[in-house]
């Protein structure tokens, strides 16, 4: 099978980066374009300014579905990431460009992932390790390195000596990872505090504009990825995440809820997790991917954040 416009495909690399356009790619981005992509090397090779370049739109994980909308002779594919809702950009999902070599046609018998704030269907399992690798055999050589928390995989058999075989897109035989790195797909949404616990495991990860991985992540990417680990699909961008969640009166938020921020007359530009039960306006705490500090951190809400706080929401 070949990729075809108008048909779905799935990501065959651990992390695929979605670009605004092929011409925006910089020389420093080369490691992110390969198949396999080396996202760790890409991010470590950028300086702080390059990590916030707006040429990056989002990232997609191994097995994530896309709708192919165009193919270029130079090897680029325009896609819609159907598992990353983006109502303001495209009702079908998040649009952008990626190398076609990072995709493989979606099998006809593949089960779709859920849409909206729903738990994933029983069947695929979810990676619970922050980062892991799929190997050729139990304790064997890595075949797909850098597989990220929240990646959905389908086991192909029972565990053997603590290792479980799984199907990976683009691979013609089962690959193996530690059984302890997988958990069954949840059948119901989790308590928000459990999602916060997962997000906190990404503390000190670098802030990367458009990032959705344990190597680099932005504010809405952190929220999207932490909820994805529990099978709940939230929109990709903060403003859309606000529209997909339930507003709360300030002061009634709980640990694991979400804070949203906007400047007067502007749309929401930042999001973070409520990391402690509030005790008055001066005692709010937040876990977030912070542009200013260029990393994920938990802190007392700074004064400038308090000044732009526009609401608390619950998933």
Residue pairs with C-beta under 8 A, 6 or more apart in sequence:
1 105
2 105
3 9
3 68
3 71
3 77
3 100
3 103
3 104
3 105
4 68
4 71
4 105
5 68
5 69
5 70
5 71
6 67
6 68
6 69
7 67
7 68
7 105
7 106
8 65
8 66
8 67
8 68
8 82
8 105
8 106
9 65
9 66
9 68
9 77
9 79
9 103
9 104
9 105
9 106
10 63
10 64
10 65
10 66
10 103
10 104
10 105
10 106
10 110
10 169
11 60
11 61
11 62
11 63
11 64
11 66
11 102
11 103
11 169
12 35
12 62
12 102
12 103
12 104
12 168
12 169
12 170
13 35
13 36
13 37
13 62
13 102
13 144
14 36
14 37
14 39
14 61
14 62
14 144
14 145
14 146
14 147
14 148
14 151
15 37
15 39
15 59
15 60
15 61
15 62
15 146
15 148
15 212
15 213
15 215
16 37
16 59
16 60
16 61
16 64
16 98
16 99
16 102
16 103
17 29
17 32
17 33
17 37
17 39
17 42
17 56
17 58
17 59
17 60
17 98
17 210
18 56
18 57
18 58
18 59
18 60
18 79
18 81
18 94
18 96
18 97
18 98
18 210
19 25
19 55
19 56
19 57
19 96
19 97
19 98
20 54
20 55
20 56
20 57
20 96
20 97
21 55
21 97
22 72
22 74
22 76
22 97
24 55
25 33
25 55
26 50
26 53
26 55
28 42
28 45
28 46
28 50
29 42
29 55
30 42
31 37
31 38
31 39
31 41
31 42
31 45
32 38
32 39
32 42
33 99
34 99
34 101
35 99
35 101
35 102
36 144
36 145
36 146
37 102
37 146
38 146
39 59
39 146
39 213
39 215
39 216
40 146
40 215
43 51
43 206
43 208
43 211
43 215
43 216
46 208
48 294
51 206
51 207
51 208
51 209
51 216
51 294
52 207
52 208
52 209
52 291
52 294
53 209
54 209
56 208
56 209
56 210
56 211
57 94
57 96
57 210
58 81
58 84
58 94
58 96
58 210
58 212
58 221
58 236
59 210
59 211
59 212
59 213
59 221
60 66
60 81
60 83
60 84
60 98
60 212
61 147
61 148
61 150
61 151
61 152
61 212
61 213
61 228
62 144
62 147
62 148
62 151
62 153
62 168
62 169
63 151
63 152
63 153
63 168
63 169
64 81
64 83
64 113
65 81
65 82
65 83
65 106
65 110
65 112
65 113
66 79
66 80
66 81
66 82
66 93
66 103
67 79
67 80
67 82
67 92
67 93
68 77
68 78
68 79
68 103
69 78
69 79
69 80
69 95
70 77
70 78
71 77
71 78
71 100
72 78
75 99
75 100
75 101
76 97
76 98
76 99
76 100
77 97
77 98
77 99
77 100
77 103
78 95
78 96
78 97
79 95
79 96
79 97
79 98
79 103
80 90
80 92
80 93
80 94
80 95
81 93
81 94
81 95
81 96
81 236
82 92
82 93
82 115
83 93
83 113
83 233
84 93
84 94
84 224
84 233
84 235
84 236
85 93
85 94
85 115
85 116
85 233
85 234
85 235
85 236
85 240
85 244
86 93
86 94
86 95
86 235
86 236
86 237
86 240
87 235
87 240
87 243
88 237
88 239
88 240
89 95
94 236
104 169
104 170
111 121
111 123
111 124
113 120
113 152
113 233
114 120
114 121
114 231
114 233
115 233
116 233
116 244
117 189
117 232
117 233
117 234
117 244
117 315
118 231
118 232
118 233
119 185
119 186
119 187
119 188
119 189
119 230
119 231
119 232
120 126
120 152
120 185
120 186
120 231
121 185
122 184
122 185
122 187
123 154
123 185
124 152
124 153
124 154
124 185
125 152
125 153
125 154
125 155
125 166
125 182
125 183
125 184
125 185
126 150
126 151
126 152
126 153
126 182
126 183
126 184
126 185
126 186
126 229
126 230
126 231
127 147
127 148
127 149
127 150
127 151
127 152
127 153
127 177
127 181
127 182
128 149
128 181
128 182
128 183
128 229
129 149
129 178
129 180
129 181
130 148
130 149
130 201
130 202
130 214
131 146
131 147
131 148
131 149
131 214
131 215
132 147
132 177
132 178
132 181
133 142
133 143
133 144
133 145
133 146
133 147
133 177
134 142
134 143
134 144
134 145
134 147
134 166
134 168
134 171
134 175
134 176
134 177
135 141
135 142
135 143
135 163
135 175
135 176
135 177
136 142
136 143
136 175
136 176
137 176
138 160
138 161
138 162
138 163
138 176
139 163
140 176
143 168
143 171
143 175
144 168
144 171
144 175
146 213
146 215
147 177
148 213
148 214
148 225
149 198
149 201
149 202
149 214
149 225
149 229
150 225
150 226
150 228
150 229
152 185
153 166
153 167
153 168
153 177
153 182
154 166
154 167
155 164
155 165
155 166
155 167
155 182
156 165
156 166
156 167
156 174
157 164
157 165
157 174
158 164
159 179
162 178
162 179
162 180
163 176
163 177
163 178
163 179
164 176
164 177
164 178
164 179
164 182
165 174
165 175
165 176
166 174
166 175
166 176
166 177
166 182
167 174
168 175
185 231
186 230
186 231
189 230
189 231
189 232
189 315
190 230
190 232
191 256
192 254
192 255
192 256
192 257
192 314
192 315
193 254
193 255
193 256
194 230
194 256
195 226
195 227
195 229
195 230
195 256
195 273
195 315
196 226
196 255
196 256
196 273
196 274
196 275
196 287
198 226
198 229
198 230
199 222
199 223
199 225
199 226
199 273
199 287
199 296
200 275
200 287
200 298
202 214
202 217
202 222
202 225
202 226
202 296
203 287
203 296
203 297
203 298
204 295
204 296
204 297
205 214
205 215
205 216
205 217
205 289
205 295
205 296
206 215
206 216
206 217
206 294
206 295
207 216
207 217
207 218
207 289
207 290
207 291
207 293
207 294
207 295
207 296
208 215
208 216
208 217
208 218
209 218
210 218
210 221
211 217
211 218
211 221
211 289
212 218
212 221
212 224
212 225
212 236
213 225
217 225
217 289
217 296
218 289
218 291
219 238
219 270
219 271
219 272
219 288
219 289
219 290
219 291
220 235
220 236
220 237
220 238
220 241
220 271
221 236
221 289
222 272
222 273
222 288
222 289
222 296
223 234
223 238
223 241
223 258
223 271
223 272
223 273
224 234
224 235
224 236
224 241
226 273
227 233
227 234
227 315
228 234
232 315
234 241
234 244
234 245
234 315
235 241
235 243
235 244
238 260
238 268
238 269
238 270
238 271
239 267
239 268
239 269
241 258
241 260
241 271
241 313
242 260
242 268
242 271
242 311
242 313
245 258
245 313
245 314
245 315
246 313
246 314
246 315
247 311
247 312
247 313
248 257
248 311
248 312
248 313
248 314
249 312
250 278
250 281
250 309
250 311
250 312
251 278
252 312
253 259
253 274
253 277
253 278
253 312
253 314
254 274
254 277
254 314
255 274
255 275
255 276
255 277
256 273
256 274
257 273
257 274
257 312
257 313
257 314
257 315
258 271
258 272
258 273
258 274
258 312
258 313
258 314
258 315
259 271
259 272
259 273
259 274
259 284
259 286
259 288
259 301
259 309
259 311
259 312
260 268
260 270
260 271
260 309
260 310
260 311
260 312
260 313
261 268
261 269
261 270
261 271
261 272
261 305
261 308
261 309
261 310
262 268
262 269
262 270
262 308
262 310
263 269
263 308
268 310
270 288
270 291
270 305
270 308
271 288
272 286
272 287
272 288
272 289
273 286
273 287
273 288
274 284
274 285
274 286
274 312
275 285
275 286
275 287
275 298
276 283
276 284
276 285
278 284
281 306
283 300
284 300
284 301
284 306
284 309
285 298
285 299
285 300
285 301
286 298
286 299
286 301
286 305
287 296
287 297
287 298
288 296
288 297
289 295
289 296
290 296
290 297
290 299
301 309
